[in-house]
Amino acid sequence: MPALGHIEIMAADLALSIVGVYGPTRGLRVVGERARRAWRAGTTPDKGAYDDLPDGVLVADDAGTVVLLNPAGARLIGVTPDAAVGQDYRTVLPLTDDADRDWWACSSPYRGLTSRSRQPERRLTLAPAGRSPGRQLLVTARYVRAEPGGPVVRLVVCFRDSAARERHERNRADLVSTVAHELRSPLTSVKGFTATLLAKWDRFTDDQKKLMLATVNTDADRVTRLLSELLDVSRIEAGRLEVHRQVVDVAAKVRTVIAARIAAGEAADRFVVVVEGAAPELWLDPDKVTQILGNLLENAVRHGAGVVTTTVTGRPDGVVVTVADEGEGVSVEDRTRVFTKFWRANRGGGTGLGLYIVKGLVEAHGGTIEAGSAPGGGALFRLFLQAGSPPYDG
């Protein structure tokens, strides 16, 4: 059998095995299955298949000499595939652990326990000779043996940049911190009032009881709203956001949302609605449109100042809705960041999820949204929803 085919099938084994670590990555499955089929047919798999892999792959023979480095790996470590082939694997991929120890000396792929078959994923640092440590990589390896307990005949290493994982971990930490902070206040209030009412029910008047129960109800609504936001974020990130379309009058929706805020205690003179032009027929999800408008108006009331003006402009291809306030506005550098998770103006109140959810809901309808400056200097959010109708299944 061709030597290259043996190398590629072992790399294919690694590709299939690390799917369980990295998730169901389609590229790894395709390359692995392609190599398996070619090997079983007695032919050499296409070496160019590794060009499609998003992660770096390095293969060394029984002497530790590099026989393959794919383009993704070459980009990560700054060495061309041709220059890497024929060199010692430790020279091509020098790695250190958190204690700045030579990882290959610690793990000893070729001289360690013969029962080992793989190296679980670890975060290691690329440490080129004569230079300061470079980027951090997530590294996993496969020790290929001709027979159980035999010497290593192939070392297959897969590695990727750890930046995406670190961002994910930071987002997770931010989520935990945000949820803990947002839940602490309402749950403390609910616990305090219910405990007080249970212990001293007869000592309070009916008006005092109603006030306490109203506060508990408000705080329960706050917790429910937070949980709904977290579910929306989860659906947006997973691409599982369902849109149930029907004909929606956007101008009427704006008036309904504002009327609900006024009924909840907002001053009526705080809101102005302007309708310009006739809008075409719009097939949208009414509940999600209500959520979009509610979040934008709440953002304007909470973080802005003065009158909040909502303008609905009909166009032949859809409708443009702008929500503008008279506050300090959003700086130019923050206009793209406002739609990211956990962004809060001046680290103010709220979860920092509202505008992220708005963007996800708008894009689920095929629309767009952007932040800018209002004529009076405040913040302005402009969204566009396209006209059309749902596909007809005849």
FIFIVEX-286591 format. One line per 8 residues: for each residue x, y, z of C-alpha. Coordinates in steps of 0.25 Angstrom, whole numbers. Example, Ala and Ser with C-alpha at 12.3 -4.5 7.8 and 13.67 -1.06 7.14 Angstrom:
<recs>
49:-18:31; 55:-4:29 .
</recs>
This chain:
<recs>
0:0:0; 5:14:-3; 12:21:9; 4:34:7; -9:26:7; -5:20:21; -2:34:26; -15:40:20 .
-24:29:26; -18:31:40; -20:46:39; -34:42:34; -36:34:47; -32:46:55; -42:55:47; -53:46:50 .
-49:44:65; -48:59:68; -62:61:63; -66:57:77; -57:68:82; -59:80:73; -74:76:69; -80:71:56 .
-71:78:47; -75:75:33; -61:77:27; -54:67:36; -65:56:33; -64:58:18; -49:57:18; -49:45:27 .
-59:37:19; -53:41:6; -39:35:11; -46:23:17; -53:20:4; -40:22:-4; -32:13:5; -42:2:5 .
-42:2:-10; -26:1:-10; -24:15:-16; -17:27:-10; -26:37:-4; -25:51:-10; -15:59:-2; -22:72:-7 .
-34:68:2; -27:74:14; -27:88:7; -42:88:11; -39:86:26; -41:98:35; -31:93:45; -16:90:44 .
-12:75:42; 3:71:44; 7:56:41; 20:51:45; 26:37:42; 32:26:52; 45:35:53; 38:48:56 .
40:53:43; 29:62:37; 23:56:25; 10:65:23; 6:79:28; -7:84:22; -9:99:18; -17:103:30 .
-6:98:39; 4:105:31; -3:118:33; -4:116:48; 10:113:50; 16:122:39; 24:110:32; 21:106:18 .
17:91:16; 30:89:7; 39:95:17; 33:86:28; 34:73:21; 46:66:25; 48:73:38; 47:68:52 .
32:70:57; 37:77:70; 44:88:61; 32:90:52; 22:91:63; 30:95:76; 20:95:88; 20:99:102 .
10:98:114; 5:108:124; 18:106:132; 26:109:120; 31:94:119; 34:88:106; 21:80:103; 28:69:94 .
38:66:105; 27:65:115; 17:56:106; 28:48:99; 19:43:88; 29:32:83; 35:28:97; 23:29:106 .
14:18:111; 11:8:100; -4:8:104; -6:22:99; -14:24:86; -17:39:87; -15:52:94; -27:59:99 .
-29:74:95; -20:84:102; -17:99:101; -3:100:98; 6:112:93; 14:112:80; 28:115:84; 38:117:72 .
53:116:75; 59:129:78; 46:137:78; 36:140:89; 24:131:91; 14:133:80; -1:129:79; -8:119:87 .
-13:107:80; -23:96:84; -16:83:81; -20:69:80; -12:57:75; -13:42:71; -2:32:73; -3:22:62 .
2:8:65; 4:-4:56; -1:-13:67; -6:-11:81; 5:-8:91; 15:-6:79; 23:6:76; 17:18:70 .
18:18:54; 11:31:52; 8:43:60; -4:51:55; -6:65:61; -18:74:59; -18:88:64; -26:101:63 .
-25:115:68; -31:117:82; -36:131:80; -50:126:77; -51:117:89; -46:128:98; -57:137:92; -67:127:95 .
-62:125:109; -62:140:112; -77:141:106; -81:129:115; -74:136:127; -82:149:124; -95:142:122; -93:135:136 .
-89:149:142; -101:156:136; -111:146:139; -106:145:154; -107:160:155; -121:162:148; -127:151:157; -121:155:170 .
-130:168:172; -144:162:168; -142:149:175; -137:156:188; -149:165:187; -159:153:184; -153:145:196; -153:157:205 .
-167:161:203; -173:147:203; -166:144:216; -171:156:222; -185:154:218; -185:139:223; -179:143:236; -187:156:239 .
-200:155:230; -209:160:241; -201:172:244; -202:179:230; -214:186:224; -220:182:211; -213:193:204; -200:189:209 .
-202:175:205; -206:179:191; -194:188:190; -185:176:194; -192:166:185; -191:176:173; -176:178:175; -175:162:176 .
-183:162:163; -174:172:156; -161:165:160; -167:152:155; -169:159:142; -155:164:142; -150:149:144; -159:144:133 .
-154:155:123; -140:151:126; -142:136:124; -150:140:111; -137:148:106; -128:136:109; -137:127:101; -137:137:89 .
-122:138:90; -121:123:90; -130:121:78; -123:132:70; -109:126:72; -114:112:68; -122:117:56; -135:112:62 .
-143:125:62; -157:122:56; -164:133:48; -179:131:47; -183:141:36; -196:148:34; -200:162:29; -196:172:39 .
-199:187:39; -186:193:45; -191:207:48; -203:201:56; -193:192:63; -185:204:67; -197:211:73; -201:198:81 .
-187:197:87; -187:212:91; -201:211:97; -197:199:105; -185:207:111; -194:219:114; -204:210:121; -192:204:129 .
-189:218:134; -181:226:124; -184:240:121; -192:241:108; -185:254:103; -172:246:103; -176:239:90; -178:244:76 .
-182:235:64; -180:240:50; -186:232:38; -181:235:24; -186:229:11; -194:216:9; -187:203:12; -188:191:3 .
-194:178:9; -184:173:19; -184:158:23; -177:158:37; -178:151:50; -187:160:59; -181:155:72; -167:157:68 .
-170:171:62; -176:175:75; -164:170:82; -155:178:73; -162:191:75; -164:189:90; -149:187:91; -145:199:83 .
-155:208:90; -150:203:104; -136:205:100; -140:220:96; -147:222:109; -137:216:118; -124:221:111; -129:234:104 .
-136:246:108; -147:256:103; -157:252:93; -156:238:86; -160:240:72; -164:227:64; -165:229:49; -172:219:39 .
-168:222:25; -175:213:14; -167:210:2; -170:201:-11; -161:190:-6; -164:191:9; -165:200:21; -154:207:29 .
-156:210:44; -147:219:51; -147:221:66; -140:234:71; -138:240:85; -132:254:89; -122:248:99; -106:247:97 .
-107:238:86; -97:227:82; -83:230:78; -78:226:64; -69:215:69; -80:209:77; -90:208:66; -87:194:62 .
-84:189:76; -98:193:81; -103:180:74; -94:171:81; -97:163:93; -96:169:107; -92:183:102; -98:194:111 .
-96:209:110; -87:213:120; -89:200:127; -103:204:131; -115:196:135; -121:184:127; -115:171:122; -109:176:109 .
-117:166:101; -128:175:96; -122:181:83; -115:168:80; -129:161:80; -135:172:72; -124:170:61; -126:155:61 .
-141:157:60; -140:167:49; -130:158:41; -139:146:43; -150:154:35; -139:157:24; -138:172:29; -127:181:33 .
-124:190:45; -114:201:48; -111:211:58; -108:226:55; -110:240:60; -124:247:62; -126:261:56; -126:266:70 .
-113:259:74; -119:247:81; -118:232:77; -126:227:65; -129:213:61; -133:210:47; -139:197:42; -144:192:29 .
-154:181:27; -156:176:13; -170:175:6; -174:161:0; -182:149:4; -179:135:9; -177:124:-2; -190:118:-6 .
-190:103:-6; -201:100:-16 .
</recs>
